Amino acid sequence: MFGQHTLDAELGSTFKKQGWVVLDNLFCEEALNALDRTSLQFWEQGDIRLKKESPGWGQRPANELPEGVQASGLFREDKRVILRRLFGSSVDNLKKGLEPQYTYSFPTIGAQGLGLHIDGDVGGGVVTVMEGLIGVLLHDVSDADQGAFHLIPESHRKNLEFLRKHRRMPLVEAFRAIDQLYPDTSQVTTFTGRRGQAIVCHPLLNHGAGANLGTSVRRMAFVRVNARMLNESNNPTPKKDSFTALELLRQDSYYRSRANAPFRIALGCLR
Ligand SMILES: O=C(O)CCC(=O)C(=O)O
């Protein structure tokens, strides 16, 4: 289990160094209850997309927040301040159409969970860059073997270094290569904790879900702060594999206006 962070100078540097922080009570109770209810409904209706190559893991992207929950009522105001500090004001502008995403890690024969990866290579070959991944536990997860969220500490730095070394590599290829940078799970840290605890991850942090060796489904909900399609900015029609790592790094200038965000600093730290 991770320690809780409060808003202090350490939070930014912890995020920058390790690539994630855990926050208690990030979501308003009403929003948490609604996410929980909706997640359960999808599960009970069998309305989830299973990932063929990841036995024991499935997800359900939703196009909108649960009924009655406004984006402004998602996070507790005191915690929103922390998110703003990490990601800038984009926290107040959650992208419609992508959020939230409900995920399920469940016991099954040969359960593997979801392999380690960074987000960005989505179906249809559209490359996206997610600024910040926020996952919340919808119930207590006390044991890593219950299909807990997985991550590789500090991998965001190694991944950035990789992108900088392979500036001309098509981005989809680079993302896939990054997914292979951690061939074994010995470096994995697991996120266990209480209902309502949330993990906030750097977009280049390798993460996934462990195999569920327990007896019940592990449910989480995720939102991404200002998930951004690359094709929304200065390249309106990217073909699959047309973006390179170099272009991603160039696009980084996009973040300059948020120069004090640790995420921005973390990207800049290897320059
Ligand atoms: O369900 C989980 O624990 C991991 C989810 C995840 O890695 C993802 O959706 O990208």
The ligand as a Tripos MOL2 file, in Angstrom:
@<TRIPOS>MOLECULE
LIG
   10     9     1     0     0
SMALL
NO_CHARGES

@<TRIPOS>ATOM
      1 O1         -7.4600   -2.2640  -14.8790 O.co2     1 LIG1
      2 C1         -6.3260   -1.9700  -14.5800 C.2       1 LIG1
      3 O2         -5.8520   -2.1850  -13.4570 O.co2     1 LIG1
      4 C2         -5.3930   -1.3780  -15.6120 C.3       1 LIG1
      5 C3         -6.0790   -0.5280  -16.6200 C.3       1 LIG1
      6 C4         -5.1610   -0.0590  -17.6890 C.2       1 LIG1
      7 O3         -3.9830   -0.2890  -17.6450 O.2       1 LIG1
      8 C5         -5.6420    0.6900  -18.8310 C.2       1 LIG1
      9 O4         -6.8500    0.7830  -19.0340 O.co2     1 LIG1
     10 O5         -4.8100    1.2420  -19.5920 O.co2     1 LIG1
@<TRIPOS>BOND
     1     1     2 2
     2     2     3 1
     3     2     4 1
     4     4     5 1
     5     5     6 1
     6     6     7 2
     7     6     8 1
     8     8     9 2
     9     8    10 1
@<TRIPOS>SUBSTRUCTURE
     1 LIG1         1 GROUP 0 **** ****
